[in-house]
Amino acid sequence: MGKEDYSKAFKLGKKDYQARMLRGVKPTLLVLDDILPEKGSYSESQLGLTQIPIDQIAGTKTFARSSSFAGNFMPILRESTEFAVKWAELSSSHLNEGIRDPVKAYEYMNQFYIEEGNKRVSVMKYFGAVSILGYVTRIIPKRAEDRENKIYYEYMDFYQLAPINYIWFSKEGSFAKLQKAVGKEPGEVWSEEELLRFSSVYSRFAAEYQAKGGGKLNITVGDAFLSLITLYGYQEIDEKTTSEIQELVTKSWEEFALLAEDAVVDLKMKPNQKKKSLLEILHPSAPRHLKIAFIYEKTAGTSAWTYAHELGRLHLEQTFPEVIETVFYENGTLEQIDSLLEAAIDEGCNLIFTTTPPFAQASVKAAIANPKIQILNCSLNTSHRYIRTYYARMHEAKFLMGAIAAAMAENSRLTYIADYPIYGSIANINAFALGAKMINPRAKVFLEWSTKKEIDIEEKIRKRGSSCVSGRDMVIPEEASRFFGIYHIDEWHPRNLAMPIWHWGKFYEQLIRTIMEGTWKYDDDPSVKKAINYWWGMSEGVVDVICSKYLPNGTKRLVDLLKTTICSETFNPFSGILYSQTGVVSDDPDGSLTPEEIMTMDWLADNIIGRIPAKEELKEQAEPVIDQQGVKKEEG
């Protein structure tokens, strides 16, 4: 049997060798000594006796044995050689009693290179073994700024808590996300039982994922696994049978495919417009009947955000009284959202809006399970294929609000009260600051966060002497307070000057028209894996500014002029030379930031006094929002 196996392995080796030659790549084993950085730029650590994943054995330590094997570790020396005889003996030994002697290997960037035992590895690879026992020496490179190095250091930190070497990620922060996804606190060590359980769950998923064709996607198995357990929950995946995991992998495939794309979010800045033919004008088709559900996190009486969406729902009913029926669900929580979505589907709703970012994951699960139901989540820069997301370009209105505040302030001190450091909100803050700076080059904007722990914003405003404040966007119906919009403070009595409007009714109306007219489907190109994000603004009527009677006519005229230029797209609030707190953002006097740059900005304008807080500084209520769409600030 040993000779027959060598003959088969030899053919596999020759085939791989020739294929690599045709591709113009090294046809034999990689050599660690050839790729190591200079001596003195790395250190070594002994990991002891370890199970080495066969798939992660990339080559050999020295050049001496590399030419005996093809790049897939199959032998390429003729069957008459001593090497072939020894390989065949090892093969027979493996079948009769198993290979027990550990190999010696080096681990570098989570790839393994064999120093002693190359033939043993070759035999084990030939027979499809999952791992091989070996004494491992880890080579640790110096810290660097490249992505691979950063991920490797995250991996080493994770390895101290859970000695798992068979999972790898292509994105920074993933090991910390994995720690959280399996229910462990940061820095919490895994037990032996937890390690065994994880190995079982991961291996079952990996087998089904690879069988489906996961190796063709430009992501790691770990990337796909983390995506699935983040979506469905680690416990839920653990409890599924192999056939159930197989079904889930199949249904979730486009989510995995989307992970492999670089440009994953396709921003739709305007509604699709359909040009009607003369026949369609003369003989219009009957509009499609829709039953629409709105799922709110709070009630319209206690939340300005929910109130704005509820006004949008009522606008839909008034605009399409014959063809639309709506229902709403209030006080949704992360624990309830799955059942609320199920209730809406059971009630016959064929279109569902979940109106807060933390509901995105549940929305995706419901969409995968119910492919005929259209589900949209109100969030920005959320990358999913099975749902669409939507938001408004509120920064356009905030620019006007900053201009109003600077024009009405007796001094150059303004205060901006923000809620969550999420995608879109940083653009709002910066646009306000730029609008203020346009009117008053000396204007300073003091940034405060309403969701920070143990903070007295009112006291800070008093001490600072800000005469104009940007508070929450809208009034809360059940709260008798005038501290909203832009307000001028006179002995701590607010005088409202202007208010930004989230006109969700206009958004929902235009989106419904795209569904009824059939242009909804034009947004999605099946050949391009991208998430669809509607991001409409002032030109679409989705955001606006309402000025109060206290605003002078000259300032109102300025606001109207700026509004016209923004709506006509002749002016972009983020145009010209732009400065952040740390330096130049854009040095092109004629340029403008792209929508993607505006959406994902993680910097603050140079006339802002304050900073973007870390999640740990915020109240507990902020955690699910930050987890879903918190700004990922790049470390410089």
N, C-alpha and C positions, 0 to 999 in steps of 0.2 A: 504493500500500500504506500509505503514511504516514497518509493521511486515514482509511482504513478502520480502521487500528489505533487512531487517536485516538478514532474513534466507539465502538469496543469498550471502550477504556480509560475513556471518558467515562461509559458505562453502568455499568461497574464502580464508578466513583467515586460516581455518583448513588445506586446501590444501597447502598453502604457508608455514605454520608452519611445516608440516610434511616433505615437500621438503627440508627445511633448516636443519631440524634434520638429515635427511639422508646425507646431505652434511657435517655435522659436524660443522655447524655455528650457531650462536645465533639465535633462532627461533622467538624471540620477538623484540620489538623496541630497537634500539640503545639508550643509555642514555648518554647525554652530560656530566653529572657529572663524568661519568666513563672514559671519554677520554680527559678531559681538562688537560692541563699541571698544574704544581704546582702553588698554589696561589703566586702572586708576579711576576710570569713570563709572565703575560698577562695583558692587560688593556681592558676597555670597552668603547664603543661609542654608543650613541643613534642615530639610523637612523630615528626614527619617524615612521609615518604610511606608510607602503610600501606594494606593491603587491608582495607576496611571491610565487615563482613558485612551484606548487604542486610537480613536479618531484624532486625538490631539498630539500624537507622536509624529513630528514633522520631518525628522531626519536623524542624523548621527552626529556625534560630538566632533570627531576628527575626519580628515579626508580619507584615511586608510581604508575604511569599509564602504565609503559612499558609492564607489564604482561597481560594487557587487550587487547592487539593487537598483531597480528603477525607482522613479519618484513615488510610486505607490507601495514601496517596500517589498515588492515581489522580486525574486531572484532573477538575474540575467546572465549568470555564468553557466557554461555548458554542463550537461548532465554527467560528463566524464570527469569533472573536477572533484578534488577533495572537498571543496566547499559544498558541492551538491550532495555528496555522500553524507556529510554531517547534517545538512538540512533535512535529508530524508530520515536519518536516525531520530532527529528531534521530532519530526512529524509522527513517526511510529510511537515514540515515547509519549507524546501528547495524547494520542488516541488510547494508549494502554494504561497509562498511570497519571497523565497530566504533567504539565511543566510547573515545577514547584520553585525552582531557584529564581530568586528575584534578579532583575536586571539592575544596572546602574545608569542613572539618567540625570540630565540637567534640565531644569525648567527655565525658560526665558520668555517673558511676555505671554505666559500661559500656553506655550507650546513646548513639547518635550523632545529632547535630543539624546539618543542612546549612546552611552560610552562603552558599556559591556552588555552583550546580549542582543545584538542586532538580528541574529538568526532566530532567536526565540521570538522576538517581536514579529519577524516576517512570518513565522509559522502561525502565530496567534492571529495575525491579520488575515492570513489565508483561510483559517477556520472560522473567521467572523467573531472572534472574542470581543467582548466589550471593554475589558481592561486587563492590565497585567501588573503584577506586584513588582515594585522597584524601590531602590534607595535613591532619593531625589535630592539634588542640590539646586537651590533656587538662585538664579543670577538676578540681582536687583539693579536696574539702571538708575542713574541719578534722576531726580525730578526734572521734568521739562514741561514746556507749555503745549506740546502737541497732544492731540486728543487721545491717541493710543496710550501714551505715557500716563495721562490723567486717569484713564479707565483702569489701567493696570494698578495704579496706587489705590484706587477705590476697591479693586479686587483684593489686594493684599489686606486691606483693612477688614473687608468682609470675611476673608479666609481665617482671620483670627477668631471670628465669632462662629463661623461654620466652615470647616475644612472641606469645602466642595470645590473641586477643580474641573468639573465637567460642564459648567454653564458659563457662557460668555455673552457680553453685550457689545453693541456697536455705538451706544450713546452714553454720554456721561450721566451720572446720577442714577443709573439703573440698578446698581447693587443695593443702594440705600432704598430704592423703591421696592426691590424684592424683599428686603428685610421687613419693610412695613406691610407689604402685601400678604406675607405669610403670618402676620399677626405678632411680630416681634418688635420690641422697643429698640431704638437706636442703642447700640452697644450691648444688647442682650445676647448671651451665648446660647447656642442651640444644644439641645440634649441629643444623646445617641438615638433615642426613639424618633425625635423630630427629623434628624438627618436621614434615617431609614425611610421614614414616611415621605419625605421630599424626594428622595431618590426614586421611589416607586411612582409617585405622581408624575415627576418629570420624564422618566423613561417611557411611561405609557403615552404621554403626550408626544414626545420626540419621535417615537416609532410611527404614530399615526400621521404626524406632520411631515415626516420624511417620505412616508409612503404616498402621500398626496402630491408630493413634488416640491417640498419646501427647500430642497437644495438648489432649486432654480431661482429662488428669490434672493435678492441682495441684502439679506438680513441674517442674523444668527438664529439658531433654534431658541436661544435664551430670549431674544427680542420678542419672538412670537409667543413664547410661553408667558412672559411677563404681561404682554398685552391681553392674553386670554384670562389670566387670573385676576388682573386688575379689573377687567370687565365683569367677570362672573363671580369672582371670589375664590380664594384658594380652597376653602373648606368645601365649596360646592363642586369644584373640579375634582377634588380628592374623592368625593363620594360617588362620582360617576363611574359607570362601567366602561370598559374599553370601547364597546360599540357606541356608547353615548358620547365619549370623547371624539371618536371618529366622526360622528354626525356633527358635533359642534365645530370641529376643525373645518369640515366642508362648508358649513353655513357661514363661518366667520372668515372665509378665505380672502375676501376683498379687504378686510381690515389688515391682514398680514401683508397683502400686496401693496397696500398704501404705505406701510412702514418702510418699504424698500425705495420709495420715491423721495427725491430731494425736495422738489417743490410740491408739497403735499396739500396746500390750501389754495383753492382757486377763488379769488375774491371777485364777486359779482357786484360792481359798483352801481349798476342801473338795472331796472327791470327789462326783460326781453320785450321787444315790440314786434308784433306780428303785422305784416302788411297783408290786408285782406284783399282777396280777389273780388271782381265785380259780382261773381256768382255768390260769394259769401255775404256780400253786402245786401244783395237782393233776396237771398234765401238764407238767413242766419240759422245756424243749428241750435237746437234746444240746449240751454246751459246744463251742465252736470250738477246734480243735486249733491250737496256736501253736508255732512254732519261733522261738526268741528268741536273738539274738546280743548279747553285751556286748563292747564294744571299750574296752580299757583303755590308758591312756598308759604305765603302768608295770606291775609285777607285784604280786600280793597280798603277797608276802614283803618287798618293799622299799618299799612305799608304804602308809601308813595309809589314804589316800583310796581307793586301789584295793582294799585289803583290806575296807573297809566295803561297797563295791559288790559284791565277790565274795561276802561273807556274804549280801547281798541276793539274789544269783543262786541261791545254795544254798537260801535260804529259799523261793524260788519252786519249785524242784524238789521240795522236801519238801511244800509246800502243794498243788501241783497235779501229782502224780506221773503221772496218767493222760493229761492233756491238754496238758502243756507239755514241750517239749524245749529245752534251752539249750546254747549253745556260747559260748566266749569267746576273745578274741584279746588277747594281751598285748604290751607294749612298742611300742605304736603311736606313730608320729611324724607330724609334718605332711607329711613326704615319703611316708610309707607309707599314710596314712589312706584315700586314694582306693582303693588296691588292697585294703585290709582290708574296706572297705565292699562292694566288688565281690565279694570272696571270700565274705562273709556272704550276699549276695544269691544268688550262684551255688550256695551250699550249701542254698538253699531257705528261708532265714529270711524270715518275713513281718513281723517286728517287730525293730527294732534300737535298742539304747541305746548312744549314744556318751557316755562318762562324764566328759568334760572339756571346758571351754569352747572351747579352740582347735580342737576338731573340728567346731564348728558349721558353718563354711562348707562343708566337705566333705560334711557331712550334708545340707545344702540341695541341693547339686549332685546327690547320689545320689537324693534324694527327687524332684527335678524329672525326672531321667532314668527313675525307677522309681515312677510315681504310685501303684501298688498296694501298695507297701511302706510301712509305718508306721515312721517314724524319729523318735526323741526324743533331744535333747541336754541334758546336765546343765549348765545355765547359768541365770543370772538376768538379766532385762531384756534378753533377746536377741530382736530383732524380725525374725522370718521367718514367712512364710505356709505354706511347704511342709513344715516340721517343727514339732513342738511341743517346748517346753523345760520343764525341771522343776528344782526346787531345794527346800531345806527352810528353814523359818524358825528357823534356829539361834540367832537373837538371843534367842528366848524362853528357851532353855537357858542362854545366856550371862548373862542377867540373874540367874538363880539362882546361877551360878558366881561372879559378882561379889559377891553377898550372902554366899556361903560364904567367899570370900577375905577380905572385910572383917571377918567375924565371927571368923576364925581368926588374923588377923595381930596380932602384938604391937604393931606401930606402924601408922601410917596410910599406909605406902608399899607399893604393890602394883606389879607389873610384868605387862604384857600383851604377849605375843609374837605378832604377826600375821605372815601370810605375804604376801598380795597385796592391794594397795588396789583391790579390785574391788567390784562391786555385791553387797551382802549383808554383806561383811566389815566395812564401816564401821558398819553397824547392830549387828553382833556386838560390836565394840569399845565403842560407846556404851552398849549395853545392859549390858555388864559394868560399865562405870563408873557407870551409874545404879543398878545393883543394889548396888554397893559403897557408894555415897553414901547409899542408903536405910538401911543398917546403921550406917555411920559417916560423918556429914556432913563430917568432916575428911579422908576418904580421898582420896589422890592416886594416879592410875594412870599409871605411866610406860610409854609406848608404844614398843615396839621392833619392827623389821621384820626377819624372818629372811632375806629376800631382798635386803636392801641390800648393796651392795658394801663389802668391807673393814670389817666390824664385829665386835667381840667382845662379844656380848651378856652372856656369863657375867661378864666383868670389870665391865661396867656394873652388873649386878645386885649384885655384891659391894660395889662402891664406894657404891652407893646405899643398900644395906642393906634392900632389899625382903625381907620375910619370907615373903610368899606370891606365887607366880608362876602365871600362866595360860600354859601351854605349848601344844604341838600337841594336837589333840583326842584322838587315839588312839595307842596303842602300835603301833610297827612290828614285825611278827612276827619279822623276822630281826635286829632291833637290840635288844640287851639294855640298855634304858635305862628309867629310871623318871621321866624328865623329860617327863611328859605330863599333860593335864588340869590341875586345880588342885593344886599341890604346895607344901608348907611346907618351907622351907629351914632345916636345922639343921646348921651347920658344913659347908654345901654337900652335905649328904646329903638328898635329897628324900624327903618323906613324902607320899604321894598322899592327897588328901582327897576328890576327886570327879572325875568324868570326864563330859563331854558325849557323847552318843551320836547318830550319824547312823544311824537304823534304816532303811536303804534297803529291807530286806526288806518292812517294813510298807508303804512307798510302792509298791513294785513289785506287791505283792499286791493292794492296793486299785485300782491302775490297771488291772491285768489283769482284775479283776472288772468294771470299767466297760466293757471291750472285750467280755467274754463276755456281759454283760447288755444290751449295745447302747446304754448311756448315753454311751459315748465320743463318739458323733456329736452328742449334744446340746450339747456344748461349743462347736461351731462354727456360727456363724450366717453363711451365705454372703452375706447382704445387708450385713453389716458387716465391713469389712476390718480385722481385728485379728490380732495374733500371740497365740497361746495359751501361757500360762506357768503351769504348776502350781506353787503355792507353799504346801505343806502344812506343818503344824507339830506342836506338842505335843498338841493335841486329836485329831489323826489318828494319833498314835503314831509319827510320823516322826522326831521328836527327843525326847530324854529326858536325864535326869541320873542317874548312878549314884553313890551316896555310899559312901565307904569306912568301915571299922570305926573309923578314927581320928576320925571326925566325932562330936561330942557329940550325945546324943539331942535336946537342945533345938534345936540347929541343924538336925538332920534333920527335926524337926517343922515348923520354919519353912519349910524347902525344900518339904515336902509341901503345906503350906498355900498357898504361892505357886504351886506347880505346879497345884493344884486351881483356883485363881482364874484362872490363865491358860487352862487347858483349858476352863473354863466360860465364858470370854470376859467375865468380870466385872472383869478387870484387864488393862490393856495396859502393858507396860514403858515405852512412850513416851506416857505420859499426864500431864496436869497441866502446870504451868509448866516449861518446858525452857530451859536456857541452853547456848549453845555457847561456845567460846573467845573469840568476838568479840561476843557479845551475846545477846539473847533470841531463841529460836527459836519458842516458843509461849508466849503470855501468858494462855491460857485455862485456869484451874484445873480445869475440868470437861471439857476437850477431850482428844483423842488424835490423834496423827499418823495419816494414812491409810496403807494398805499401800504405795501408790505413793511417798509421802514417805519411808517407812522404807526401801524398796528402793533409792531413788536418793539417799539423803542423802550429802552431801559435806562435812559439818562434824563437828567433834569436840566432845564434851561439855566443859564448863568445868573439870572436875576431872581432865582428861587432860593430862599433860605430854608433848608430842610433836606430830607433824604427819603429814599424808599426803604421802608422797614422790612426786616426779616420776618418770616412767618411766626417765629417764636415770640416776637414782640407784640403780636396781635391777640385779641380775645378769641376764645374758643369758637365762637360763631363764624369766624373768618376762615377756619381751617379747610372746610370742604370747598369753599370758593377758591382759595389759593391753590389747593391741590389740583383743581380742575383747570384753572386758567391764570394762575399767578405768573407774573413776569419773571422770566428766567434771566436774571442779570448776569452778564458775562464778567468774570473777574479779569481785571487788566493786569 
